[in-house]
Amino acid sequence: MFIVPELLWSPVGNLIYEFSQNSGQPYRNNFLMNMDNIGWLNWVLLIQALGLLFLVIFLWKNFKRSFLYCLAALLVTILMLIVFYLFYISITLGRHGIS
C-alpha cells in the first residue's frame, strides 16, 4: 500500500524534496502537486500511512531478534512517522490554501 502510490506519483519524495530545497519545484511532476488536487494528495498519503502502520504492527508483533529484522522494523517505523507528519502538513496547509 506504500510502494505503488510512491512509484506512480512520489508524493512523499516530492514533499520531502520541496521542503529540503525551499523551491516549490517537485523533482517529479505529477497531478498530486497541484493545489486543485490537494484532496487526492491527502487520500494517497493517508493510504500510504495506514499501509505502513499495519506493516509496523505486523513487524513488531512478530518480532524476531535478528539484527536485520530489527533494522527493517526501525526503518519502517521511521518512514511511517515521516508519512504521518507529511499527511498532517498536507491537511494543515490545504485548509489555508497553501500548496
N, C-alpha and C positions, 0 to 999 in steps of 0.2 A: 504494500500500500504506500510505501515511500518511494520506491525506486521508479515506478512507471511515471508518476507525475514529474518527478525530478528529471528523468531522461527526456520527457516530452517538452517541458516548459522551463525547467530550472528555477522555480520560484525562490527557493532557499538560497541558491547560489547567486541569483540576481540581487536579492535583498542584501545579502552579506557584502557583495561587491559594491553596491551603491553606497552602503553605509561606510565602508572602508575607504572608498575613493572620494566621497562627497561630491560626486559629479552628476548624479541623476541619470547617467547613461548606463543601461544594463550591458553586461558583457555578451548577452544573447537576447536579441529582441524576441518578444512574444506578446500575445494579446493580453496576458495577465498583468503586464506592467502599465497598461492604460488606466487612467482614472475611472473610465466608464465601466471597467471590469473589476473593480475592487471587490465586489461580492463574490465573483468567481475565484479570485485570489484567496479570499478568506476561506471558501469551501475547500479549495485544494490544500491549503495549509492545515486546516482542521483535519482533513482525511489523513494527511501525512502524519500529523501529531498523534492522532488516535492509533494509527498503524504502528508507530514507534512505541507508544505507550503499551500496547498489547504485547509487542515484542520484548520490551523491557520486563514486563510482568512475567512473561514466559521464561525469559533468561534467568531472572532472579529466583523464580520458583523452582527451576530445575538446575540450581547452582551446582557446578562441579568445581573441584579445587585445582584445576589446571590453570597455568598462567595465561594461556591464550584465551581460554573461556572467560576468565576474569577481565582481561583486556577488552575483549569483544563486548561484554556486558557494560563495562565502563564507557566505552566509546559510544555505544548505542544510547546510553543514558544521557551523555553529554549532548549528542545530536538531538535527542528528544527535547531536552531543555532549550536548546537553540531554536528549534522549530516552534515550541510553545511561546517563546519570547517574541519571535518574528510574527506569529499569529496575533499576539497581543498588540504589538506595534501596528500591524496592519489594520486591526479593528479600530484602534485609537486614532490613527491618522486618517482613516477612511471616514470616520464620523465628522472630522473637522474639514474634510475636503482637500486633504493633502495627500499627494500620491508620491 
